[in-house]
């Protein structure tokens, strides 16, 4: 037994106890959050953790090639953990535990790997620091003092490791010396003049230096943002198992807190998210609000939640008054989210799509909107008329429900009848009332008729789906609307639904299931693609729209992974696959209308639709193709503002196909 054992136990027990206490102090704050089921389907969750956390699946992508450096560092880190454990055990039990007791091949191989990996990890750190110092992208934070302290501790571990090994090499006690190039170099340069009898003392000094650096590093993690090294891995385990997880329903009972106005009203996973954030800034990089100069920065929202939790945690545990509000009009203090940032969000999920540790930004923002709307009646003034129109007339403009069927004047459209009609064509508010979107509705109807599809409509009985109400936080009215809608759908025997709008598609397909809805939902681009593949649509003549560039709807793409069908339909109709913008598919840039932003003014920074139109025009198209009435409106408005409306047209997928099926 080594004489180091007793002192090590004293130091080690103290260090581990301190780490456990600091970790406990943070993790017990997570328990303040609302209950959530994040343990079901253990096998799938374990696979997610291994694939995304250990395998770093989201870290290194085509969009973030520098993530390769982090991937390499992450791989080295696991090797370093094993190497560090061996250093400790060999120092404590040299007579019983040593790599030298392994077979010759294993001993030489592991000695070589451990020796080289420590050096390569230093190279990886230098590369990362150089990038932040000299080539830093705007979304990456500059080097901070806590990062420098952490790196200093790692560097001290590296120095002490090589000092320890070099002392053994210089003393001739390491049989694998010829397979340890870095330690051999250190021994030849720095220890060649040291007397042999002094080398064991040097080795022991470096061993203790390594122990102290390791324990200091471990405890520093527990009180800084670098705690994400510990929390990021389980956060991948706790990720949502479904692509789309609707916002939880509220219980509208007297005394209930609506939405989230205090940090402990988030679910515990929401609080754990804040501890798992790595500050990588990718969410800010893809956020359309951040990119166009708005107040919202999703990274800062998560940082504010974390700071608020740490600041108010003790008071929340004892029931005392919190010192720091979660939401504030200006949000000028760290730990407080500005109201304007909450209303800036398009709920496009771009932030969630790129987050390497699966932080759920959008649900938190919608939860805070709920609190502002339901608890405080605090929302932008222009939403007042919108809320009233939806509640009273079931459409955003307050138009009489009888006008929902005006688009059918020149068509033979039949009402939906259970048992006789296969599909309900859920037209939606835009498709029914907006003059431009009505043209798309008519073309969808003509395509369905040409293919012999059995379909019908609800006519003036069709209600608003309520998507914007839910995304804007008016859960009380949304809840009432959906109860009535689901009841009507069941009464009418609806089994299959075609939607024109991705927002209707998403909420009918996912959120309505919270209320017992049980019907199949298909977007019109999916159905059109299938009809073309099945040969049920005859393409006639040549109605080529020129060069077509395609824009992905957030609610069709990122929310539901519907990327290929609309492109496939356009390719079959035109004979050429549509061109792509620089940001496409899961990296598509929002048009600026989602999350209820269609009904709000955009007064700060560059308008989002202008930014997206500019990106589309870089491809020099004759046609910008969309699959969403919101996107259609935003692109046409953007083209007018850019002065390019005469040169470029905006068409829905259905319009491009209809030109080949039924003519102009």
C-alpha positions in Angstrom: 0.0 0.0 0.0 1.3 3.4 -0.9 2.0 6.0 1.8 -0.1 8.3 -0.3 -3.3 6.4 0.5 -4.2 8.0 3.8 -3.5 11.6 2.8 -5.3 10.9 -0.5 -8.4 9.6 1.3 -8.5 12.7 3.4 -8.2 15.0 0.4 -10.3 12.9 -1.8 -13.2 12.5 0.6 -13.2 16.2 1.2 -13.1 17.0 -2.5 -15.8 14.5 -3.4 -18.0 15.7 -0.6 -17.6 19.3 -1.7 -18.4 18.3 -5.3 -21.4 16.3 -4.2 -22.7 19.2 -2.0 -22.3 21.8 -4.8 -23.9 19.5 -7.4 -26.7 18.7 -4.9 -27.3 22.4 -4.4 -27.9 22.9 -8.1 -29.8 19.7 -8.8 -32.2 20.2 -5.9 -33.2 23.5 -7.6 -34.3 21.4 -10.6 -36.7 19.6 -8.3 -38.6 22.9 -7.9 -40.0 22.5 -11.4 -43.3 20.9 -12.2 -43.4 17.1 -12.6 -42.7 15.7 -16.1 -42.5 12.1 -17.4 -39.0 11.9 -18.9 -38.2 8.4 -17.9 -40.6 6.3 -20.0 -39.2 4.1 -22.7 -35.8 3.7 -21.0 -34.2 1.8 -23.9 -34.9 4.5 -26.5 -33.7 7.2 -24.1 -30.5 5.3 -23.4 -29.9 5.0 -27.2 -30.6 8.8 -27.6 -28.0 9.5 -24.9 -25.4 7.3 -26.5 -26.1 8.5 -30.0 -26.4 12.2 -29.4 -24.3 12.8 -26.2 -21.6 10.2 -26.3 -21.6 10.0 -30.1 -21.9 13.8 -30.5 -24.3 13.4 -33.5 -25.5 17.0 -33.5 -22.1 18.5 -32.8 -20.3 18.0 -36.1 -22.5 18.8 -39.0 -22.1 20.3 -42.5 -23.3 23.6 -41.1 -20.9 23.5 -38.2 -17.8 21.8 -39.4 -15.8 23.3 -36.6 -17.8 20.9 -34.4 -15.3 18.3 -35.5 -12.8 19.8 -33.2 -15.2 19.4 -30.3 -16.0 15.9 -31.4 -12.3 15.1 -31.3 -11.9 16.8 -27.9 -14.9 14.9 -26.6 -13.4 11.6 -27.7 -10.1 12.5 -26.1 -11.9 13.4 -22.9 -13.3 9.8 -22.4 -9.7 8.5 -22.9 -8.4 11.0 -20.4 -10.9 9.9 -17.8 -9.6 6.3 -18.1 -6.0 7.6 -18.1 -6.7 9.7 -15.0 -8.2 6.8 -13.2 -5.2 4.7 -13.9 -2.8 7.5 -12.7 -4.7 7.6 -9.4 -4.9 3.8 -8.9 -1.2 3.3 -9.9 -0.2 5.9 -7.4 -2.3 4.4 -4.6 -1.8 0.7 -5.2 1.5 0.3 -7.2 1.9 -3.3 -6.1 -1.5 -4.3 -7.3 -2.6 -2.0 -10.1 -0.5 -1.0 -13.1 -0.7 -1.1 -16.9 2.5 -3.1 -16.8 0.5 -6.0 -15.4 -1.4 -6.3 -18.6 -0.2 -8.4 -21.6 2.8 -6.8 -23.4 0.7 -5.8 -26.4 -2.0 -4.2 -24.3 0.5 -2.5 -22.1 2.4 -0.9 -24.9 -0.7 0.1 -26.8 -2.4 1.8 -23.9 0.8 3.5 -22.8 1.2 4.9 -26.3 -2.5 6.0 -26.6 -2.5 7.7 -23.2 0.8 9.4 -23.9 -0.3 10.9 -27.2 -3.9 11.7 -26.4 -3.0 14.2 -23.6 -0.9 16.1 -26.1 -3.6 16.0 -28.8 -6.1 17.3 -26.3 -3.9 20.3 -25.7 -3.7 20.9 -29.4 -7.5 20.7 -29.6 -7.8 23.2 -26.8 -5.4 25.6 -28.5 -7.4 25.3 -31.8 -10.6 26.1 -30.0 -9.0 29.1 -28.1 -7.4 30.4 -31.3 -10.8 30.3 -33.0 -12.4 32.3 -30.2 -9.5 34.8 -30.1 -8.9 35.3 -33.8 -11.7 33.8 -36.0 -14.7 34.0 -33.7 -18.2 33.9 -35.5 -20.7 36.4 -34.1 -22.8 33.7 -32.3 -19.7 32.4 -30.4 -18.9 34.1 -27.1 -15.4 35.5 -26.5 -13.2 33.7 -24.0 -14.3 34.3 -20.5 -12.4 34.1 -17.2 -14.1 30.9 -16.0 -13.1 29.2 -19.3 -9.5 30.3 -18.8 -9.5 29.0 -15.2 -10.9 25.7 -16.4 -8.3 25.4 -19.2 -5.6 26.3 -16.7 -6.6 23.4 -14.5 -6.6 21.0 -17.5 -3.2 22.3 -18.5 -1.9 21.7 -15.0 -3.1 18.1 -15.2 -1.3 17.7 -18.6 1.9 19.1 -17.1 1.7 16.9 -14.0 0.9 13.8 -16.1 3.9 14.2 -18.3 6.1 15.1 -15.4 5.0 11.9 -13.6 5.6 9.7 -16.6 8.8 11.4 -17.7 10.2 10.8 -14.2 9.5 7.1 -14.7 11.1 7.1 -18.1 14.2 8.9 -16.9 14.5 6.5 -14.0 14.3 3.5 -16.4 11.3 2.0 -14.5 8.9 2.2 -17.5 9.2 -0.7 -19.8 7.0 1.0 -22.4 9.2 4.1 -22.6 9.9 3.5 -26.3 6.2 3.7 -27.0 5.7 7.0 -25.1 7.1 9.7 -27.4 5.9 12.8 -25.5 6.9 11.5 -22.1 10.3 10.4 -23.6 10.8 13.9 -25.0 10.0 15.6 -21.7 12.4 13.2 -19.9 15.2 13.9 -22.3 14.8 17.7 -22.2 13.8 18.4 -18.6 15.0 15.5 -16.5 18.3 14.4 -18.0 20.3 16.2 -15.3 18.3 15.1 -12.3 20.0 12.5 -10.0 18.4 9.0 -10.2 17.7 8.9 -6.5 15.6 12.2 -6.7 13.3 11.0 -9.5 10.9 9.1 -7.3 10.3 12.2 -5.3 9.7 14.2 -8.5 7.3 11.5 -9.6 5.4 11.7 -6.3 5.3 15.5 -6.4 3.8 15.4 -9.9 1.3 12.7 -8.8 0.1 14.9 -6.0 0.0 17.9 -8.4 -2.2 15.8 -10.7 -4.5 14.8 -7.9 -5.0 18.4 -6.7 -5.5 19.7 -10.3 -8.1 16.9 -10.9 -10.1 17.6 -7.7 -9.9 21.4 -8.3 -11.2 20.9 -11.9 -14.0 18.7 -10.7 -15.2 21.1 -8.1 -14.8 24.2 -10.3 -17.2 22.5 -12.8 -19.9 22.2 -10.1 -20.1 26.0 -9.7 -19.7 27.3 -13.2 -21.3 26.9 -16.6 -18.9 24.1 -17.3 -21.3 22.0 -15.3 -22.8 21.2 -18.7 -20.0 18.6 -19.0 -22.0 16.7 -16.4 -25.6 17.7 -17.3 -25.5 17.6 -21.1 -25.3 13.9 -21.3 -28.4 13.2 -19.2 -30.2 16.0 -20.9 -30.0 14.0 -24.1 -31.5 11.1 -22.2 -34.4 13.3 -21.1 -35.1 14.7 -24.6 -38.6 14.5 -26.0 -39.2 11.2 -27.7 -41.5 12.8 -30.3 -40.6 15.2 -33.0 -43.5 17.4 -32.0 -44.7 17.5 -28.4 -47.6 19.9 -28.0 -47.7 22.4 -25.2 -49.3 20.9 -22.1 -52.9 21.8 -21.5 -53.8 24.2 -18.7 -56.2 23.4 -15.9 -58.4 26.4 -15.7 -59.2 26.3 -12.0 -59.4 29.1 -9.5 -56.0 29.6 -7.9 -54.0 27.9 -10.6 -51.0 29.6 -12.1 -51.4 30.0 -15.8 -48.4 29.7 -18.0 -45.0 30.5 -16.4 -44.4 33.7 -14.6 -42.0 32.4 -12.0 -39.1 30.1 -12.7 -40.3 27.2 -10.6 -43.5 27.0 -12.8 -41.4 25.5 -15.6 -41.3 21.7 -15.7 -38.2 20.2 -14.1 -36.8 19.4 -17.6 -37.0 23.0 -18.5 -34.9 23.9 -15.4 -32.5 21.1 -16.2 -32.1 22.6 -19.7 -30.8 25.7 -18.2 -28.0 23.8 -16.4 -27.2 21.8 -19.6 -26.7 24.8 -21.9 -23.2 24.8 -23.3 -23.3 28.4 -24.4 -22.4 27.3 -27.9 -24.6 30.0 -29.4 -25.9 27.9 -32.3 -29.5 28.7 -31.3 -28.7 32.4 -31.7 -27.0 31.7 -35.0 -30.1 30.3 -36.6 -32.8 32.4 -34.9 -34.5 34.7 -37.4 -35.3 37.3 -34.7 -31.6 37.5 -33.6 -30.4 37.6 -37.2 -32.6 40.6 -38.0 -31.7 42.7 -34.9 -34.7 41.9 -32.6 -34.4 41.7 -28.8 -34.9 38.0 -28.7 -31.7 35.9 -28.4 -32.6 32.3 -27.5 -29.3 31.6 -25.8 -29.9 34.6 -23.5 -33.4 33.4 -22.6 -31.9 30.1 -21.4 -29.1 31.9 -19.6 -31.7 34.2 -17.9 -33.7 31.2 -16.7 -30.6 29.7 -15.2 -29.5 32.8 -13.5 -33.0 33.4 -12.2 -33.1 29.9 -10.8 -29.8 30.3 -9.0 -30.7 33.7 -7.7 -34.2 32.8 -6.5 -33.6 29.1 -5.6 -33.2 29.5 -1.9 -36.3 31.8 -1.6 -38.4 29.4 -3.7 -37.4 26.5 -1.5 -38.4 28.3 1.7 -41.5 30.0 0.3 -40.0 33.5 0.7 -40.5 36.3 -1.8 -38.3 36.0 -4.9 -35.7 38.7 -5.4 -35.7 38.7 -9.2 -38.7 38.6 -11.5 -38.6 36.1 -14.4 -40.3 38.4 -16.9 -40.0 42.2 -17.0 -41.0 44.9 -19.4 -37.4 45.9 -20.2 -35.5 42.9 -18.8 -32.5 45.0 -18.1 -31.2 42.8 -15.2 -29.5 39.4 -15.7 -31.9 36.7 -15.0 -35.0 38.6 -16.3 -36.5 37.9 -19.7 -37.6 41.1 -21.6 -41.3 41.0 -22.6 -40.3 42.1 -26.1 -38.1 39.0 -26.5 -41.0 36.8 -25.6 -43.2 38.3 -28.3 -40.3 38.3 -30.9 -40.4 34.5 -31.3 -41.7 32.9 -34.5 -41.8 29.5 -32.8 -40.0 28.2 -35.9 -38.0 25.7 -33.8 -34.7 26.5 -35.7 -33.1 26.9 -32.2 -34.3 23.5 -31.1 -33.2 21.9 -34.4 -29.5 22.8 -34.0 -29.1 22.5 -30.2 -26.6 19.7 -29.6 -28.1 18.9 -26.1 -31.8 19.2 -27.0 -32.7 22.3 -25.0 -36.4 23.2 -25.6 -36.5 26.9 -26.2 -39.9 27.4 -27.9 -42.1 25.7 -25.2 -40.6 28.0 -22.6 -41.3 31.1 -24.6 -44.9 30.0 -25.2 -45.3 29.2 -21.5 -44.2 32.8 -20.7 -46.6 34.2 -23.3 -49.4 32.2 -21.6 -48.6 33.9 -18.3 -48.6 37.4 -19.8 -51.9 36.8 -21.7 -53.9 34.7 -19.2 -52.7 36.0 -15.8 -51.9 39.6 -16.6 -53.8 40.4 -19.8 -50.5 41.8 -21.0 -50.0 41.5 -24.7 -49.3 43.8 -27.7 -52.2 46.1 -28.5 -52.7 44.8 -32.0 -53.6 41.4 -30.7 -56.7 42.6 -29.0 -58.7 42.8 -32.2 -57.2 39.5 -33.4 -58.3 37.7 -30.2 -61.8 39.2 -30.4 -62.3 38.3 -34.0 -61.2 34.7 -33.4 -63.4 34.3 -30.4 -66.5 35.9 -32.0 -66.2 35.0 -35.7 -63.6 32.2 -35.7 -61.3 33.9 -38.1 -58.6 36.6 -37.8 -60.4 39.3 -39.7 -63.9 39.0 -38.1 -65.5 38.2 -41.5 -68.9 36.6 -41.5 -68.6 32.8 -41.5 -70.9 32.7 -44.5 -68.0 34.1 -46.6 -66.0 30.9 -46.1 -67.5 29.4 -49.2 -67.1 32.3 -51.6 -64.2 30.5 -53.3 -66.6 27.8 -54.4 -68.7 30.0 -56.7 -67.3 28.6 -59.9 -66.8 25.1 -58.7 -68.9 22.1 -57.9 -68.0 21.6 -54.3 -70.0 19.2 -52.1 -70.3 19.2 -48.3 -68.6 16.6 -46.3 -70.8 13.6 -45.5 -69.6 10.8 -43.3 -69.5 7.4 -45.0 -69.8 8.9 -48.4 -66.9 11.3 -48.5 -63.3 10.0 -48.0 -61.6 13.3 -47.2 -62.6 16.5 -45.4 -60.8 19.4 -47.1 -60.1 21.7 -44.2 -59.6 24.9 -46.1 -58.5 27.1 -43.1 -58.9 30.8 -42.6 -56.4 32.0 -45.1 -57.6 29.6 -47.8 -61.2 30.8 -47.2 -60.9 34.5 -46.7 -57.6 35.8 -48.1 -58.0 36.8 -51.8 -54.6 35.5 -52.8 -54.8 32.2 -50.9 -58.2 31.5 -52.3 -56.6 31.0 -55.7 -54.5 28.2 -54.1 -57.7 26.7 -52.6 -59.4 26.7 -56.0 -56.3 25.0 -57.6 -56.2 22.3 -54.8 -59.9 21.7 -55.4 -59.4 21.3 -59.2 -56.5 18.9 -58.7 -58.6 16.8 -56.3 -61.4 16.7 -58.8 -59.1 15.8 -61.7 -57.7 12.9 -59.7 -61.1 11.6 -58.8 -60.6 12.1 -55.0 -63.7 11.9 -52.9 -63.7 15.1 -50.8 -66.0 17.6 -49.2 -65.9 20.8 -47.0 -67.6 22.0 -43.9 -68.4 25.3 -45.5 -69.6 28.0 -43.2 -69.4 25.5 -40.3 -65.7 25.2 -40.6 -64.0 26.7 -37.5 -60.5 28.2 -37.1 -58.1 25.6 -36.0 -56.7 27.9 -33.2 -53.0 27.5 -34.0 -52.2 31.2 -33.6 -54.2 31.4 -30.3 -52.1 28.6 -28.8 -48.8 29.9 -30.0 -49.6 33.4 -28.8 -50.5 32.1 -25.3 -54.3 32.5 -25.3 -54.7 29.0 -24.1 -58.1 29.6 -22.5 -59.8 30.5 -25.8 -57.8 27.8 -27.7 -59.0 25.2 -25.2 -62.6 26.1 -25.7 -62.3 26.2 -29.5 -60.6 22.8 -29.7 -63.1 21.1 -27.5 -65.9 22.3 -29.8 -64.0 21.5 -32.9 -63.1 18.0 -31.9 -66.7 17.4 -30.8 -67.9 18.5 -34.2 -65.4 16.4 -36.1 -66.4 13.3 -34.2 -70.1 14.1 -34.7 -69.6 14.4 -38.5 -67.5 11.3 -38.7 -64.3 12.9 -40.0 -61.6 10.2 -40.5 -59.2 11.9 -43.0 -58.3 15.5 -43.4 -56.5 17.4 -46.1 -55.1 20.8 -45.1 -53.8 23.7 -47.2 -51.9 25.4 -44.3 -49.0 23.8 -42.5 -50.1 25.5 -39.3 -53.6 23.8 -39.5 -51.8 20.6 -40.5 -49.5 20.6 -37.5 -52.1 21.5 -34.9 -54.8 19.1 -36.2 -52.2 16.3 -36.4 -50.6 16.7 -33.0 -52.3 19.1 -30.6 -55.8 17.9 -31.3 -54.9 14.5 -30.0 -54.7 16.0 -26.5 -58.4 16.4 -26.8 -59.2 12.9 -28.1 -59.2 13.6 -31.9 -58.5 10.5 -34.0 -58.2 11.2 -37.6 -55.5 11.1 -40.3 -54.1 14.5 -41.5 -52.3 15.0 -44.8 -50.9 18.2 -46.2 -52.0 19.1 -49.8 -48.4 18.8 -51.1 -48.1 15.2 -49.7 -51.4 14.2 -51.3 -50.5 15.9 -54.7 -47.1 14.1 -54.7 -48.9 10.8 -54.1 -51.5 11.4 -56.8 -48.7 12.2 -59.3 -46.8 9.1 -58.4 -50.0 7.0 -58.7 -50.6 8.4 -62.2 -54.0 9.8 -61.2 -53.1 13.2 -62.6 -52.5 13.8 -66.3 -49.9 16.5 -67.0 -50.8 18.5 -70.1 -49.1 21.0 -72.2 -46.2 23.2 -71.0 -46.9 25.7 -68.2 -43.3 26.1 -67.1 -42.9 28.7 -64.3 -39.3 29.3 -65.2 -36.5 28.7 -62.7 -38.2 27.7 -59.4 -36.5 28.1 -56.0 -38.2 26.4 -53.1 -38.8 27.7 -49.6 -39.5 25.3 -46.7 -42.3 26.1 -44.3 -41.2 25.8 -40.7 -44.4 24.0 -39.6 -44.3 21.5 -42.5 -40.5 21.0 -42.5 -38.9 21.3 -39.1 -42.0 20.4 -37.2 -43.1 17.4 -39.3 -40.1 16.5 -41.5 -42.1 17.0 -44.7 -39.4 18.0 -47.1 -39.5 15.6 -50.1 -43.2 15.6 -51.2 -43.5 19.3 -52.2 -40.1 19.2 -54.0 -41.1 15.9 -55.7 -44.4 17.4 -56.9 -42.7 20.4 -58.4 -40.0 18.3 -60.1 -42.7 16.1 -61.7 -44.7 19.1 -62.8 -41.8 21.1 -64.2 -39.4 18.3 -65.2 -36.7 19.9 -63.1 -36.0 19.7 -59.4 -36.5 23.1 -57.8 -33.4 25.1 -56.9 -32.4 25.5 -53.2 -31.7 28.6 -51.1 -28.5 28.5 -49.1 -30.6 27.8 -46.0 -33.0 25.0 -46.8 -34.8 22.0 -45.3 -34.1 21.7 -41.6 -31.9 24.9 -41.8 -34.6 26.9 -43.6 -35.0 30.5 -42.5 -38.5 31.5 -41.3 -40.7 33.8 -43.4 -41.5 35.7 -40.2 -45.2 34.9 -39.8 -45.1 31.9 -37.5 -46.0 31.8 -33.8 -48.7 34.4 -34.3 -46.2 37.0 -35.7 -48.5 37.3 -38.8 -50.8 39.4 -36.6 -48.1 41.6 -35.1 -46.2 44.6 -36.4 -42.4 44.2 -36.9 -40.8 47.5 -36.0 -37.4 46.6 -34.8 -34.5 45.7 -37.0 -34.7 44.3 -40.5 -38.0 42.7 -41.5 -37.6 38.9 -41.5 -39.5 38.4 -44.8 -37.2 40.9 -46.5 -34.2 38.9 -45.3 -35.6 35.7 -46.6 -36.7 37.3 -50.0 -33.2 38.6 -50.4 -31.8 35.1 -50.0 -34.3 33.8 -52.5 -33.4 36.4 -55.1 -29.8 35.4 -54.9 -30.8 32.3 -56.8 -32.2 34.5 -59.6 -35.5 32.7 -59.9 -38.6 33.4 -62.0 -40.7 31.7 -59.3 -40.5 31.3 -55.6 -42.4 28.2 -54.6 -44.1 27.9 -51.2 -46.4 25.4 -49.5 -48.0 27.7 -46.9 -50.4 30.6 -47.1 -48.5 32.5 -44.5 -45.3 32.2 -46.5 -47.1 33.1 -49.7 -48.3 36.4 -48.1 -44.9 37.2 -46.6 -43.0 36.5 -49.8 -45.3 38.6 -52.0 -45.1 41.5 -49.5 -41.4 41.1 -49.4 -41.0 41.2 -53.2 -43.1 44.4 -53.3 -40.9 46.0 -50.8 -37.8 44.9 -52.7 -39.3 46.2 -56.0 -39.0 42.8 -57.6 -42.6 41.8 -57.8 -42.8 42.3 -61.6 -39.9 40.0 -62.3 -40.6 37.2 -59.8 -43.8 35.5 -58.9 -44.7 33.5 -55.8 -46.7 30.3 -56.4 -47.9 27.5 -54.1 -47.0 23.9 -55.1 -50.6 23.4 -56.0 -50.6 26.3 -58.4 -47.6 25.0 -60.3 -49.1 21.5 -60.5 -52.6 22.8 -61.5 -51.1 24.7 -64.4 -50.1 21.3 -65.9 -53.3 19.5 -64.9 -56.1 21.9 -65.7 -54.3 24.8 -67.4 -54.0 28.4 -66.5 
